[in-house]
Structure formats: C-alpha cells, structure tokens
C-alpha cells in the first residue's frame, strides 16, 4: 500500500495544481 502513496500524491497534484 505504501508504494502507491507517491502515485496517489502525483495524481492529486496533477488534478489539483494548488496541492503543491
């Protein structure tokens, strides 16, 4: 599960520029 965390963060950042 932990291996997917960075991927999820990238997806969130891709959909929400303000997330960064």
FENNOR-V15219 format. One record per backbone hydrogen bond with DSSP energy under -0.5 kcal/mol. CO is the residue of the C=O (numbers start at 1). NH is the residue of the N-H. Records with the same first field share a line. If there is no record, write none. Layout:
CO = NH  NH
//
This chain:
1 = 4  5
2 = 5  6
4 = 8
5 = 9
6 = 10
7 = 11
8 = 12
9 = 13
10 = 14
11 = 15
12 = 16
16 = 19
17 = 20
//
